[in-house]
Amino acid sequence: MSTYQNVFWGYEIAYPDFWFHKKIADTDYFFLSTYSFDPLYEGEDAGRIAIRGEWNWARKDIKPLWSEHIGLLAGMMGAKDVGSAPWRMGDAVGMEAEIVLAKKENRRLWTGILTRGFCVLHFMVVHPIVVREKFEPAATKILSSLRFPEKMDGVLTTPEGLPLPPDYSFIDPGSIINNIEEPSKWFAYDGQADIGALQSFFLRELTKKGWEITEYVPYITASDLGFARYTIANQQTKLILGLMPAGTNGDVEGSPVPARIVYKLSSA
């Protein structure tokens, strides 16, 4: 079995060595064949699992989150909810349901969501009905392996002891912020992670690295602030950390927004 960890959303999942994992935009896919993405494909290796993280900054209750999730599926796939049931994985709680698709689709769709603190994980399993006996046991085993480990691989650390996600590179902070005063106290990193995923990463990893979060202001599309802000301190250092959108998402709440990491040392 292979193990995949999502360092941003804090979960890991095991899947057979002969399966594949691919990340497309903000969604992780697990599948046997790339043909699985063809809605007309019904080969014996058809079917896929999709997992997408969402930052629930408002800490919405599970019921409105579930209604939004089902409503989105209905709009995309013409699906109908056939009844939902509670779902729990460790300390994450949520809902699950098998979805009725149009008869011409000849596919089965299962979906679920799990909430854990500010994080919401969206799940979707889809496969042709003809491969149900083979695919469903494998998919069930994969989903049952979902865990939220204490330690995530790949977490880096800045010279100040700040946790840093993989694939983020140092850049000139002056390329992001104009007219910087005390430039020696400013630092910036650039990458492609969604701003919601970054908020999840830092809220989890900061405390593990010994930082106390004294203030947290989430990123909200309609906010005048325009970025997420943390005020944090440890025994040696106090700093202000900002997660700044690097692009546009058409002002659609919840859409992926790549973000940069910027911080200023307040004291040392």
C-alpha positions as CSV (number, residue, x, y, z in Angstrom):
1,M,0.0,0.0,0.0
2,S,1.1,3.6,-0.7
3,T,0.3,6.4,1.7
4,Y,-0.5,10.0,0.7
5,Q,-0.4,12.9,3.1
6,N,-2.0,16.2,2.3
7,V,0.1,18.6,4.3
8,F,-2.3,21.4,4.0
9,W,-5.6,19.8,5.1
10,G,-3.8,17.5,7.6
11,Y,-5.0,14.1,6.4
12,E,-3.4,10.9,5.1
13,I,-4.9,8.0,3.2
14,A,-3.6,4.6,2.0
15,Y,-4.3,3.2,-1.4
16,P,-3.1,0.1,-3.3
17,D,0.3,0.4,-5.1
18,F,-1.3,-0.3,-8.4
19,W,-3.7,2.7,-8.0
20,F,-2.6,6.3,-9.0
21,H,-2.9,9.6,-7.2
22,K,-3.1,12.9,-9.0
23,K,-3.8,16.4,-7.8
24,I,-5.8,18.6,-10.1
25,A,-6.4,22.2,-8.9
26,D,-7.6,21.9,-5.3
27,T,-8.7,18.2,-5.5
28,D,-6.9,14.9,-4.9
29,Y,-7.9,12.0,-7.2
30,F,-7.3,8.3,-6.6
31,F,-7.9,6.0,-9.6
32,L,-6.9,2.8,-11.5
33,S,-6.7,4.4,-14.9
34,T,-6.7,7.8,-16.5
35,Y,-9.6,6.6,-18.6
36,S,-11.6,6.9,-15.3
37,F,-12.0,10.6,-16.1
38,D,-14.0,9.8,-19.2
39,P,-17.7,9.8,-18.2
40,L,-18.4,7.2,-21.0
41,Y,-15.7,4.8,-20.0
42,E,-16.9,1.5,-18.5
43,G,-13.7,-0.7,-18.5
44,E,-12.9,-2.9,-15.6
45,D,-10.5,-0.3,-14.2
46,A,-13.1,2.5,-14.3
47,G,-14.0,4.6,-11.2
48,R,-12.3,7.2,-9.1
49,I,-12.3,8.8,-5.7
50,A,-12.0,12.6,-5.2
51,I,-11.2,14.5,-2.0
52,R,-11.3,18.3,-1.8
53,G,-10.5,20.5,1.2
54,E,-12.4,23.7,2.1
55,W,-11.7,26.3,4.8
56,N,-14.8,26.8,6.9
57,W,-13.7,30.2,8.4
58,A,-17.2,30.9,9.7
59,R,-17.4,27.4,11.5
60,K,-20.7,26.7,9.8
61,D,-22.8,23.8,11.2
62,I,-22.8,20.5,9.3
63,K,-26.4,20.9,8.1
64,P,-25.9,24.0,6.0
65,L,-22.6,22.7,4.7
66,W,-24.3,19.4,3.7
67,S,-27.1,21.3,2.0
68,E,-24.6,23.4,0.0
69,H,-22.7,20.3,-1.0
70,I,-25.7,18.4,-2.2
71,G,-27.0,21.5,-4.0
72,L,-23.8,21.8,-5.9
73,L,-23.8,18.2,-7.0
74,A,-27.4,18.5,-8.1
75,G,-26.6,21.5,-10.2
76,M,-23.5,19.8,-11.8
77,M,-24.8,16.3,-12.4
78,G,-28.5,16.5,-12.2
79,A,-28.3,14.4,-9.0
80,K,-31.0,13.8,-6.4
81,D,-30.4,13.1,-2.7
82,V,-31.8,9.7,-1.8
83,G,-31.4,10.2,2.0
84,S,-28.3,10.9,4.1
85,A,-26.7,9.3,7.1
86,P,-24.3,10.5,9.8
87,W,-20.6,9.7,9.1
88,R,-17.6,9.8,11.4
89,M,-13.9,9.2,10.9
90,G,-11.9,9.6,14.1
91,D,-12.7,13.0,15.5
92,A,-14.1,14.3,12.2
93,V,-17.9,14.2,11.8
94,G,-20.2,14.6,8.8
95,M,-22.8,13.2,6.5
96,E,-22.8,10.7,3.6
97,A,-25.3,9.6,0.9
98,E,-25.7,7.6,-2.2
99,I,-26.9,9.8,-5.0
100,V,-29.4,8.9,-7.6
101,L,-28.3,9.8,-11.1
102,A,-30.3,9.8,-14.3
103,K,-30.8,6.3,-15.7
104,K,-28.9,7.1,-18.8
105,E,-25.8,7.8,-16.8
106,N,-25.5,4.1,-15.7
107,R,-23.2,5.2,-12.9
108,R,-23.2,5.1,-9.1
109,L,-22.3,8.2,-7.1
110,W,-21.5,8.3,-3.4
111,T,-20.6,11.5,-1.6
112,G,-19.9,12.7,1.9
113,I,-18.4,15.6,3.9
114,L,-16.4,15.5,7.1
115,T,-15.8,18.5,9.4
116,R,-12.9,18.9,11.7
117,G,-12.4,22.3,13.3
118,F,-12.3,24.9,10.5
119,C,-11.6,22.2,7.9
120,V,-14.2,20.5,5.7
121,L,-13.3,17.6,3.5
122,H,-15.6,16.9,0.5
123,F,-15.6,13.3,-0.9
124,M,-17.0,11.9,-4.1
125,V,-16.8,8.3,-5.4
126,V,-18.1,7.6,-8.9
127,H,-18.0,4.5,-11.0
128,P,-20.0,2.6,-13.7
129,I,-22.6,0.2,-12.2
130,V,-21.0,-2.7,-14.2
131,V,-17.8,-2.5,-12.0
132,R,-19.6,-2.1,-8.7
133,E,-18.7,-5.5,-7.2
134,K,-15.0,-5.0,-7.9
135,F,-14.7,-1.2,-7.3
136,E,-16.7,-0.6,-4.2
137,P,-14.8,-2.9,-1.8
138,A,-11.5,-1.3,-2.9
139,A,-12.9,2.3,-2.5
140,T,-14.4,1.5,0.9
141,K,-11.0,0.2,2.1
142,I,-9.3,3.3,0.9
143,L,-11.7,5.7,2.5
144,S,-11.6,3.7,5.7
145,S,-7.9,4.3,5.9
146,L,-8.4,8.0,6.3
147,R,-6.4,9.4,9.3
148,F,-5.4,12.8,10.8
149,P,-1.8,12.1,11.9
150,E,-0.1,14.2,14.5
151,K,3.0,14.7,12.3
152,M,2.9,15.6,8.6
153,D,5.9,14.9,6.4
154,G,7.4,17.6,4.3
155,V,6.9,20.5,6.7
156,L,9.9,22.9,6.5
157,T,11.0,25.6,8.9
158,T,12.3,29.1,8.3
159,P,15.3,30.4,10.2
160,E,12.9,32.1,12.7
161,G,11.3,28.7,13.4
162,L,8.1,29.4,11.4
163,P,6.6,26.3,9.7
164,L,6.7,26.5,5.9
165,P,4.8,24.2,3.5
166,P,6.7,22.4,0.8
167,D,7.2,24.0,-2.6
168,Y,7.3,27.5,-1.3
169,S,10.3,29.6,-2.3
170,F,11.8,32.8,-0.8
171,I,11.0,36.0,-2.8
172,D,11.7,39.7,-2.3
173,P,9.0,41.0,0.0
174,G,9.2,44.3,-1.9
175,S,7.7,42.5,-4.9
176,I,4.5,42.2,-2.9
177,I,4.4,45.2,-0.6
178,N,5.2,48.7,-1.7
179,N,7.3,51.2,0.4
180,I,8.4,48.7,3.0
181,E,9.9,50.3,6.2
182,E,12.6,48.3,8.0
183,P,13.0,45.9,5.0
184,S,15.4,43.7,7.1
185,K,12.5,42.6,9.2
186,W,10.3,41.5,6.3
187,F,10.2,38.1,4.6
188,A,8.1,36.5,1.9
189,Y,7.6,33.2,0.2
190,D,5.7,32.3,-3.0
191,G,3.9,29.1,-4.0
192,Q,0.6,27.8,-5.5
193,A,-1.4,26.6,-2.5
194,D,-4.9,27.9,-2.0
195,I,-5.3,30.5,0.7
196,G,-7.8,28.3,2.5
197,A,-5.3,25.5,2.5
198,L,-2.6,27.8,3.8
199,Q,-4.8,28.9,6.7
200,S,-5.5,25.3,7.6
201,F,-1.7,24.6,7.4
202,F,-0.7,27.4,9.7
203,L,-3.5,27.1,12.2
204,R,-2.4,23.5,12.7
205,E,1.4,23.7,12.4
206,L,2.1,26.9,14.3
207,T,1.1,25.5,17.7
208,K,3.1,22.3,17.0
209,K,6.2,24.4,16.4
210,G,5.8,26.2,19.7
211,W,4.1,29.4,18.5
212,E,1.2,31.0,20.4
213,I,-1.5,32.5,18.2
214,T,-2.7,35.7,19.9
215,E,-4.8,36.9,17.0
216,Y,-6.2,35.3,13.8
217,V,-8.2,37.2,11.2
218,P,-9.4,34.8,8.4
219,Y,-9.4,35.7,4.7
220,I,-12.9,36.5,3.5
221,T,-13.5,37.5,-0.1
222,A,-15.7,40.4,0.8
223,S,-13.5,41.7,3.6
224,D,-11.8,45.1,3.4
225,L,-8.6,43.5,4.9
226,G,-8.0,41.4,1.8
227,F,-5.7,38.8,3.4
228,A,-5.5,36.4,6.4
229,R,-3.5,37.7,9.4
230,Y,-1.9,36.0,12.4
231,T,-0.2,37.6,15.3
232,I,2.1,35.0,16.8
233,A,4.9,34.7,19.4
234,N,7.2,32.2,20.9
235,Q,9.8,32.6,23.7
236,Q,12.3,34.4,21.4
237,T,10.3,36.0,18.6
238,K,7.1,37.9,17.9
239,L,5.8,38.4,14.4
240,I,2.9,39.3,12.2
241,L,2.1,36.7,9.5
242,G,0.0,37.5,6.4
243,L,-1.4,35.2,3.7
244,M,-1.9,37.3,0.7
245,P,-3.9,36.3,-2.4
246,A,-1.7,36.2,-5.5
247,G,-4.5,36.1,-8.1
248,T,-8.1,36.5,-8.7
249,N,-11.0,34.1,-8.3
250,G,-13.8,36.2,-9.7
251,D,-14.8,37.1,-6.1
252,V,-16.5,33.7,-5.7
253,E,-16.5,32.6,-2.1
254,G,-14.8,29.3,-1.7
255,S,-13.1,29.3,-5.1
256,P,-9.3,28.4,-5.1
257,V,-7.1,31.5,-4.6
258,P,-3.3,30.9,-4.7
259,A,-1.6,32.8,-1.9
260,R,1.8,34.1,-0.8
261,I,3.3,34.1,2.7
262,V,4.6,37.4,4.1
263,Y,5.7,38.1,7.7
264,K,7.3,40.8,9.7
265,L,9.4,40.4,12.8
266,S,8.0,42.6,15.6
267,S,10.8,41.8,18.1
268,A,13.7,39.3,18.3
